[in-house]
Amino acid sequence: MTPRRVLITDYAWPDLETERAVLGAAGVELVVAGSGHPDELARLAVDVDAILTCFAKVSAEVLEAATRCRTVARYGVGVDNIDVQRATDLGMVVSNVPVYCVDEVADSALLGILALARRLLPLTRDVSAGGWGRGVPGTGTRLRGKVLGLVGLGAIGGALAARAQALGLEVVAFDLSGQVPAGGRSVGSLDELFELADVVSLHVPLTERTHHLIGAAQLAAMKPTAWLINTARGPLVDTVALVDALEHEQIAGAALDVTDPEPLPPDHPLRTRDDVVLTPHTAFSSDGSLAELARKAATNVVDVLQGREPATVVNREVLGSPALRSRLERR
């Protein structure tokens, strides 16, 4: 029998030792893509039983080429880089890893808030240029008593709320499921949140509904002293509208670990502003989180290949479907 194989489209850590250990113990071979270009992925997908993906686009064309594939596993929470509907139609189980970097992303969001409050960028840039901060206009911002507005209250939003409260911030949240932050309160609309918040932090997945959730109208509704924090997905924010809002002082600053496009062009105006803290989509990353992510994603693959339901199924409607049964019987 042909050995089972998994295509790894891309990864954002030094090596694949964890994956090799988990998958190798189950007799699964690794096929590692080079460029991650769609044509390469479609070619390599032809004779694999599973696909593991981080940021690369797993399009309908790639999925249709993968005639043996039973499952697509995402390294991470969001699955906006996978054509989930086409995978479902074809009978492939799509899984993700929703809990692995809660502390890291909450810490990164808090770091953005602190960097803006303490004016880290203009001060460190001045010192690096030979100054000592005396020529840098403005002062820092006291956080105690300010209001943090959370858009979405999953695990990361809740973890950020606890951190912010320890610094004396009040917490309000808008969450469609109606969750209330511990020690804080919920609001009934985004408009109400924008009216109250001194800091707006985004913690929702990217979907058709949330694409450009923050646009010109939303930015104009925020306080002129407010900051926007995004550690979730770049396209939640209309980048053109954000640049315009900053230039016209409709808001006071932003901290972004994710952008749209990603990466930003080298000459993009957000790269050089003192009121914008940019990091390169690394909020999820730490020695502990990456090891956990690799292990859980690889285990999801093994579970499907060995006939078990993985821990986290994105498209539960595929379970028991004729299309999935056909793929299982084809082996």
C-alpha positions, 0 to 999 in steps of 0.5 A: 500500500502506498504510504500516507502523505501530508502536504505542508504548504508553509510554516512560520517556525524554524523546523518541522521536528514536532510534525515529523515526530507526531506524523512519523509515529503514525506512518505518515510521510511529509511533503514540504512545499517550497514556494507555496505558489498555487501551481506548486501546491496543486501539483504536490496535492495530487497524491497526498492524503492530507494538507497542513497549511499556515498562511498559504492559500488552499484554493478550490483548484488545489483542493480539486487536484487533491483527489486522495485528500481527506483533510485540510488542517490549519496551523492556527485559528482562522480558516480564511485562507482555505476554501472551506465550502469547496473542501466540504463539497469534496468531502474533506474535513477542515480542522483548526487549532483555536486555542494555543496562543491566547497568552501570546496574542493578549500580551501582544495587544497589551504591548501595543497599548503600552507602546502607544501610551508610553510613546515608545516609538518616537522616544526610542527613534529619537534616542537612536538618532542621538537625542534624549527625548527632549525634542520629542513633542507630547507626553505619555498617557495615563491608562488608569481610568481609561476604557478598553473596548473589546470587539469580540470576547473569545479566549484572547479578548477575555485574557486581554481584559484581565490584563487591562484591568490589572492596569486600571482600565475599565473594560466594555465588550461587544460580542454577538454571543452576548458574553460579558467580560469578567469585571466589565460589561457588555454594550449593545452595539459597536456605535456604543462601544466607539462612543465609550472606548479610549482603546478599541481592540479587535478579536473577531474572525475574518468572514464576509460579514467582518471584512472591513468591519472598521472603515471610514464611518467607524473610525470617524465615530471613535474618539479623536484620542482613541487608539485602534489595536488589531492582532486578529486579521488585517482585512478587518480594517480598511487600511486606506480609511485608517491612513486617512483617519490618522492623517486627519487626526480622527483617531490618535494611533494604532497598533497592528500585528496584522495588515491589509495587504500583508506585508505592507509595501516598503514605502507604505505610510503606516511604516513610518508614523510615530503613532503606529506600532507595527509588528509582522504578524508574530503575535501568536509566536513563542517557543511554547505556542509554536510547539503546541500549535504544531503538535495539535495541528499534526494530531488533527491530521492523524486523527482523520487519517486513522478514522477518528474525529479531530478535536476541532472540526470547522465544517462539521456538516461534512462528517458522515457525508457521502462525499467523505465516505467515498474518500474513506472507502477509496483508500 
